[in-house]
């Protein structure tokens, strides 16, 4: 007989089966028919019955008893065993415990402490009772080093069982958490409006919860609760809320229920407009990040007047990201040919101006005519410190970064066209223009976003200021909004590509505000009485990536037609075959017959069609 005790072997993060003997070892001289294992695995394994958490004493979990036929064991040979635990009956995701052989017993057992650690770290942190499948493999070791498997791989499992398994509840994680206090107020209803965000993953696999809340002023107090705690607050019990174990002003630390802390222990943040709170509920730890960035900023002076009413009409643009992720705000205004003086402020500063106080506005730390630099509140600058431009450019883009308190003023003289450059046109080798009709920096055009092997299945492209010339502007992604179809741009050769699902799009690019928006064009059809569907039903065309045209072969009557996108009239083309315009006049077919029709939709002044009789 052989003693079979257990020790943990490493599993990779994909939980692959680690039966090394089963896959790599030769077959043992000990025959499978000469070995048997009497299964003693319990039908229910609750680790709390095997581990005394107060004393740390653990008792082994029995798996089986090995019997070897008399005289069958090869000379100088001992038995070892491996026991595999899995949540799946096919053992696709499992952990393996290895048995090291000792003489004197034939009992197979596993350490509950090592099983708990492996299950928690490698399978799931969820403490719920679940079905777990167990199986054992035996192998021999001869001469202390030569290992061989007993039986053929796939046919040598012993002590196979399905058990009800309950791990130790190392930590309790609720499905949802809330901030009570801060701008939401100290009520259960207010707390429900301040819910932490979380992924769709199991909370024990992803224990991270995040929220951004308004600090509600210079002196912000708050606590944290789950649904149980918030319901208790509604009933008058405040002890189930979470508070910090450290000082109230600590921005990082650990937390616990108030009833364990013996007091209030609320969190306290001063001098912040917003705070981002991140919880790791596996560790019961928190991180608080205060920022002094407002949701909105306004220009005062410049192209407008030096009063609060005028300032509230000149709001900086901002992406759909929160201010933690994107602290950059942009305002673009038209030059007037002469010196233009201006400042900017948040709502508090503009309200102060309305009340006769001007020192809350922001001004430059450098010279007023500096086109870049840093800024601060006037009350810290001890003076006016307004910004100034000479007004000679057609437009000025004023960008402020509230994270590092810097600004950039860019004089702009917009060209008539910019160009898309991407996988679809060999990065600008074929012209894909976007058109700006009035010099205000807003461009519109159409193109196909094509993917590549390296682009993760996304169409990849950028915009350039001149045809096949990256030196005149290299506009790539700044931020991408949640819709995946809009975001901000950066004029920087190191910026990332704009990414979108492969397909045909209308692109609207605003170089004044450095933003873009894509509208998917899922269909373009021929509509009108010249085709069979009249004005109600389109004859759909097919996009040809080689010709860069929408194409169709169809019967046409001697009548009228137009082109339209997505079976609607928001985007449609008419006019003349050599110059199609948005909303242009109906095209006329002079003679009935079969036609091959191609639509080359690029931008205003460049779009055209070919209608060829076959």
FENZI-V935185 format. One record per residue. N is the residue number from 0. RES is the residue in three letters. OMEGA is omega in radians with two decimals (NA if undefined). Layout:
N;RES;OMEGA
N;RES;OMEGA
This chain:
0;UNK;3.12
1;UNK;3.05
2;UNK;-3.08
3;UNK;3.08
4;UNK;-2.94
5;UNK;3.02
6;UNK;-3.07
7;UNK;2.96
8;UNK;-3.01
9;UNK;2.99
10;UNK;3.06
11;UNK;-3.01
12;UNK;3.09
13;UNK;3.09
14;UNK;3.13
15;UNK;3.07
16;UNK;-3.06
17;UNK;3.07
18;UNK;-3.10
19;UNK;3.13
20;UNK;-3.08
21;UNK;-3.02
22;UNK;-2.98
23;UNK;-2.98
24;UNK;3.03
25;UNK;3.13
26;UNK;-3.09
27;UNK;3.02
28;UNK;3.04
29;UNK;-3.05
30;UNK;3.13
31;UNK;-3.12
32;UNK;-3.13
33;UNK;-3.10
34;UNK;3.03
35;UNK;3.09
36;UNK;3.03
37;UNK;-3.05
38;UNK;3.09
39;UNK;3.13
40;UNK;3.13
41;UNK;3.08
42;UNK;3.10
43;UNK;3.08
44;UNK;3.03
45;UNK;-3.02
46;UNK;3.08
47;UNK;3.10
48;UNK;-3.06
49;UNK;-3.11
50;UNK;3.04
51;UNK;-3.03
52;UNK;3.12
53;UNK;-3.09
54;UNK;-3.07
55;UNK;-3.13
56;UNK;-3.13
57;UNK;3.04
58;UNK;-3.02
59;UNK;3.07
60;UNK;-3.12
61;UNK;3.10
62;UNK;-3.12
63;UNK;3.10
64;UNK;-3.07
65;UNK;3.01
66;UNK;3.11
67;UNK;3.14
68;UNK;-3.12
69;UNK;3.08
70;UNK;-3.09
71;UNK;-3.08
72;UNK;3.08
73;UNK;-3.12
74;UNK;3.06
75;UNK;-3.04
76;UNK;3.04
77;UNK;3.09
78;UNK;2.93
79;UNK;3.13
80;UNK;2.96
81;UNK;3.13
82;UNK;-3.08
83;UNK;3.09
84;UNK;-3.09
85;UNK;3.01
86;UNK;-3.13
87;UNK;-3.12
88;UNK;3.13
89;UNK;3.09
90;UNK;3.10
91;UNK;3.12
92;UNK;-2.97
93;UNK;3.00
94;UNK;-3.08
95;UNK;3.04
96;UNK;-3.03
97;UNK;3.14
98;UNK;3.05
99;UNK;-2.99
100;UNK;2.99
101;UNK;-3.12
102;UNK;2.99
103;UNK;3.11
104;UNK;3.09
105;UNK;-3.10
106;UNK;3.02
107;UNK;3.09
108;UNK;3.14
109;UNK;3.09
110;UNK;3.12
111;UNK;3.13
112;UNK;3.12
113;UNK;3.08
114;UNK;3.11
115;UNK;-3.11
116;UNK;-3.13
117;UNK;-3.13
118;UNK;-3.10
119;UNK;-3.05
120;UNK;-2.96
121;UNK;-3.14
122;UNK;3.11
123;UNK;3.06
124;UNK;-3.13
125;UNK;-3.06
126;UNK;-3.08
127;UNK;3.04
128;UNK;-3.09
129;UNK;3.05
130;UNK;3.06
131;UNK;-3.11
132;UNK;-3.03
133;UNK;3.02
134;UNK;-3.03
135;UNK;3.03
136;UNK;3.08
137;UNK;3.00
138;UNK;-3.09
139;UNK;3.04
140;UNK;-3.11
141;UNK;3.14
142;UNK;3.09
143;UNK;-3.07
144;UNK;-3.00
145;UNK;-3.08
146;UNK;3.12
147;UNK;-3.09
148;UNK;3.09
149;UNK;-3.09
150;UNK;-3.11
151;UNK;3.11
152;UNK;-3.14
153;UNK;-3.12
154;UNK;-2.96
155;UNK;-3.13
156;UNK;3.09
157;UNK;3.00
158;UNK;3.13
159;UNK;-3.05
160;UNK;2.92
161;UNK;-3.04
162;UNK;2.96
163;UNK;-3.00
164;UNK;3.08
165;UNK;3.08
166;UNK;3.01
167;UNK;3.09
168;UNK;-3.07
169;UNK;3.14
170;UNK;3.11
171;UNK;3.14
172;UNK;3.11
173;UNK;3.14
174;UNK;-3.07
175;UNK;3.09
176;UNK;-3.05
177;UNK;2.97
178;UNK;3.03
179;UNK;-2.98
180;UNK;-3.08
181;UNK;-3.07
182;UNK;-3.12
183;UNK;3.12
184;UNK;-3.07
185;UNK;3.08
186;UNK;3.12
187;UNK;3.14
188;UNK;3.11
189;UNK;3.13
190;UNK;-3.12
191;UNK;3.11
192;UNK;-3.09
193;UNK;-3.07
194;UNK;3.07
195;UNK;3.04
196;UNK;3.13
197;UNK;3.09
198;UNK;3.12
199;UNK;-3.10
200;UNK;3.00
201;UNK;-3.06
202;UNK;3.10
203;UNK;3.03
204;UNK;3.08
205;UNK;-3.07
206;UNK;-3.05
207;UNK;3.09
208;UNK;-3.12
209;UNK;3.06
210;UNK;2.96
211;UNK;-3.12
212;UNK;2.99
213;UNK;-3.10
214;UNK;3.05
215;UNK;3.13
216;UNK;-3.08
217;UNK;-3.04
218;UNK;-3.00
219;UNK;3.06
220;UNK;3.10
221;UNK;3.00
222;UNK;-3.08
223;UNK;3.12
224;UNK;2.96
225;UNK;-3.10
226;UNK;3.13
227;UNK;-3.11
228;UNK;-3.12
229;UNK;3.06
230;UNK;3.12
231;UNK;3.08
232;UNK;3.13
233;UNK;3.13
234;UNK;3.08
235;UNK;-3.13
236;UNK;-3.08
237;UNK;-3.00
238;UNK;-3.08
239;UNK;3.06
240;UNK;3.07
241;UNK;3.01
242;UNK;-3.12
243;UNK;3.04
244;UNK;-3.13
245;UNK;3.09
246;UNK;-3.09
247;UNK;-3.10
248;UNK;3.14
249;UNK;-3.14
250;UNK;3.03
251;UNK;3.12
252;UNK;3.09
253;UNK;-3.06
254;UNK;3.11
255;UNK;3.08
256;UNK;3.13
257;UNK;-3.10
258;UNK;3.03
259;UNK;-3.09
260;UNK;3.10
261;UNK;3.12
262;UNK;-3.07
263;UNK;3.07
264;UNK;3.10
265;UNK;3.09
266;UNK;-3.06
267;UNK;3.11
268;UNK;3.12
269;UNK;3.00
270;UNK;-3.13
271;UNK;3.04
272;UNK;3.13
273;UNK;3.03
274;UNK;3.01
275;UNK;-3.11
276;UNK;3.09
277;UNK;3.11
278;UNK;2.91
279;UNK;-3.00
280;UNK;3.00
281;UNK;-3.14
282;UNK;-3.02
283;UNK;-3.14
284;UNK;-3.12
285;UNK;3.02
286;UNK;-3.13
287;UNK;3.14
288;UNK;3.11
289;UNK;3.01
290;UNK;3.08
291;UNK;3.11
292;UNK;3.12
293;UNK;3.08
294;UNK;-3.03
295;UNK;3.07
296;UNK;-3.01
297;UNK;3.05
298;UNK;3.05
299;UNK;-3.03
300;UNK;3.11
301;UNK;3.13
302;UNK;-3.14
303;UNK;-3.12
304;UNK;3.09
305;UNK;3.04
306;UNK;-3.05
307;UNK;-3.10
308;UNK;3.13
309;UNK;-3.12
310;UNK;-3.09
311;UNK;3.06
312;UNK;-3.08
313;UNK;-3.10
314;UNK;3.06
315;UNK;3.06
316;UNK;-3.13
317;UNK;3.12
318;UNK;3.12
319;UNK;3.11
320;UNK;3.02
321;UNK;-3.01
322;UNK;3.05
323;UNK;-3.11
324;UNK;-3.12
325;UNK;-3.11
326;UNK;-3.05
327;UNK;3.10
328;UNK;-3.03
329;UNK;2.97
330;UNK;3.13
331;UNK;-3.14
332;UNK;-3.07
333;UNK;3.06
334;UNK;-3.12
335;UNK;3.10
336;UNK;-3.14
337;UNK;-3.11
338;UNK;-3.14
339;UNK;-3.13
340;UNK;-3.10
341;UNK;3.01
342;UNK;3.05
343;UNK;3.14
344;UNK;2.99
345;UNK;-3.08
346;UNK;3.12
347;UNK;-3.12
348;UNK;-3.13
349;UNK;3.07
350;UNK;3.11
351;UNK;3.07
352;UNK;3.12
353;UNK;3.11
354;UNK;3.08
355;UNK;3.12
356;UNK;-3.02
357;UNK;-2.99
358;UNK;3.06
359;UNK;3.07
360;UNK;3.09
361;UNK;3.05
362;UNK;-3.11
363;UNK;3.04
364;UNK;-3.12
365;UNK;3.09
366;UNK;-3.10
367;UNK;-3.10
368;UNK;3.09
369;UNK;-3.14
370;UNK;3.03
371;UNK;-3.13
372;UNK;3.13
373;UNK;-3.07
374;UNK;3.09
375;UNK;3.05
376;UNK;3.12
377;UNK;-3.10
378;UNK;3.03
379;UNK;-3.09
380;UNK;3.11
381;UNK;3.10
382;UNK;-3.06
383;UNK;3.07
384;UNK;3.11
385;UNK;3.10
386;UNK;-3.13
387;UNK;2.98
388;UNK;-3.05
389;UNK;3.07
390;UNK;-3.06
391;UNK;3.10
392;UNK;3.14
393;UNK;3.10
394;UNK;3.03
395;UNK;3.06
396;UNK;-3.11
397;UNK;-3.14
398;UNK;3.12
399;UNK;3.10
400;UNK;-3.05
401;UNK;3.10
402;UNK;-3.13
403;UNK;3.07
404;UNK;3.10
405;UNK;3.13
406;UNK;3.02
407;UNK;3.05
408;UNK;-3.08
409;UNK;3.02
410;UNK;-3.05
411;UNK;2.98
412;UNK;-2.95
413;UNK;3.05
414;UNK;-3.10
415;UNK;-3.09
416;UNK;2.78
417;UNK;-3.01
418;UNK;2.99
419;UNK;3.10
420;UNK;-3.08
421;UNK;3.13
422;UNK;-3.04
423;UNK;-3.08
424;UNK;3.11
425;UNK;3.07
426;UNK;2.96
427;UNK;-3.12
428;UNK;3.07
429;UNK;-3.03
430;UNK;2.98
431;UNK;-3.01
432;UNK;2.91
433;UNK;-2.93
434;UNK;3.03
435;UNK;-3.01
436;UNK;-2.97
437;UNK;3.06
438;UNK;-3.10
439;UNK;3.08
440;UNK;3.13
441;UNK;-3.03
442;UNK;3.11
443;UNK;3.09
444;UNK;-3.09
445;UNK;3.09
446;UNK;3.11
447;UNK;3.08
448;UNK;-3.05
449;UNK;-3.14
450;UNK;3.10
451;UNK;-3.12
452;UNK;-3.03
453;UNK;-2.96
454;UNK;3.08
455;UNK;3.13
456;UNK;-3.13
457;UNK;2.96
458;UNK;-3.03
459;UNK;-3.14
460;UNK;3.02
461;UNK;3.08
462;UNK;3.12
463;UNK;-3.10
464;UNK;3.14
465;UNK;-3.11
466;UNK;3.06
467;UNK;-3.11
468;UNK;-3.08
469;UNK;-3.09
470;UNK;-3.09
471;UNK;-3.11
472;UNK;-3.10
473;UNK;-2.95
474;UNK;3.12
475;UNK;-3.00
476;UNK;2.90
477;UNK;3.04
478;UNK;3.06
479;UNK;3.14
480;UNK;-3.05
481;UNK;-3.13
482;UNK;-3.12
483;UNK;-3.05
484;UNK;-3.12
485;UNK;3.14
486;UNK;3.14
487;UNK;-3.10
488;UNK;3.04
489;UNK;3.05
490;UNK;-3.01
491;UNK;-3.14
492;UNK;3.13
493;UNK;-3.12
494;UNK;-3.12
495;UNK;3.06
496;UNK;2.92
497;UNK;-3.09
498;UNK;3.11
499;UNK;3.06
500;UNK;3.12
501;UNK;-3.14
502;UNK;-3.12
503;UNK;-3.04
504;UNK;2.75
505;UNK;3.14
506;UNK;3.03
507;UNK;-3.08
508;UNK;3.12
509;UNK;-3.13
510;UNK;3.02
511;UNK;-3.13
512;UNK;3.14
513;UNK;3.09
514;UNK;3.05
515;UNK;3.08
516;UNK;3.11
517;UNK;3.04
518;UNK;-3.13
519;UNK;3.03
520;UNK;-3.08
521;UNK;3.09
522;UNK;2.87
523;UNK;-3.08
524;UNK;2.99
525;UNK;-3.05
526;UNK;3.14
527;UNK;-3.05
528;UNK;3.08
529;UNK;3.10
530;UNK;-2.91
531;UNK;-3.04
532;UNK;-3.11
533;UNK;3.13
534;UNK;-3.09
535;UNK;-3.08
536;UNK;-3.12
537;UNK;2.84
538;UNK;-3.05
539;UNK;3.08
540;UNK;-3.14
541;UNK;-3.14
542;UNK;3.12
543;UNK;-3.09
544;UNK;-3.14
545;UNK;-3.13
546;UNK;-3.06
547;UNK;-3.11
548;UNK;2.92
549;UNK;-2.96
550;UNK;3.05
551;UNK;2.97
552;UNK;-3.04
553;UNK;3.05
554;UNK;3.10
555;UNK;3.04
556;UNK;3.08
557;UNK;-3.05
558;UNK;-3.01
559;UNK;3.06
560;UNK;2.98
561;UNK;3.01
562;UNK;3.06
563;UNK;-3.08
564;UNK;3.00
565;UNK;3.09
566;UNK;3.12
567;UNK;-3.04
568;UNK;3.12
569;UNK;3.11
570;UNK;3.14
571;UNK;-3.09
572;UNK;3.03
573;UNK;3.13
574;UNK;3.10
575;UNK;-3.05
576;UNK;-3.11
577;UNK;3.11
578;UNK;3.12
579;UNK;-3.13
580;UNK;3.12
581;UNK;3.13
582;UNK;-3.09
583;UNK;-3.07
584;UNK;3.13
585;UNK;3.02
586;UNK;-3.09
587;UNK;3.05
588;UNK;-3.03
589;UNK;-3.01
590;UNK;3.12
591;UNK;3.11
592;UNK;3.10
593;UNK;-3.05
594;UNK;2.94
595;UNK;-3.02
596;UNK;3.06
597;UNK;3.07
598;UNK;3.09
599;UNK;-3.08
600;UNK;3.11
601;UNK;3.10
602;UNK;3.06
603;UNK;-3.11
604;UNK;-3.09
605;UNK;-3.11
606;UNK;3.13
607;UNK;3.11
608;UNK;3.02
609;UNK;3.12
610;UNK;-2.98
611;UNK;3.13
612;UNK;-3.08
613;UNK;NA
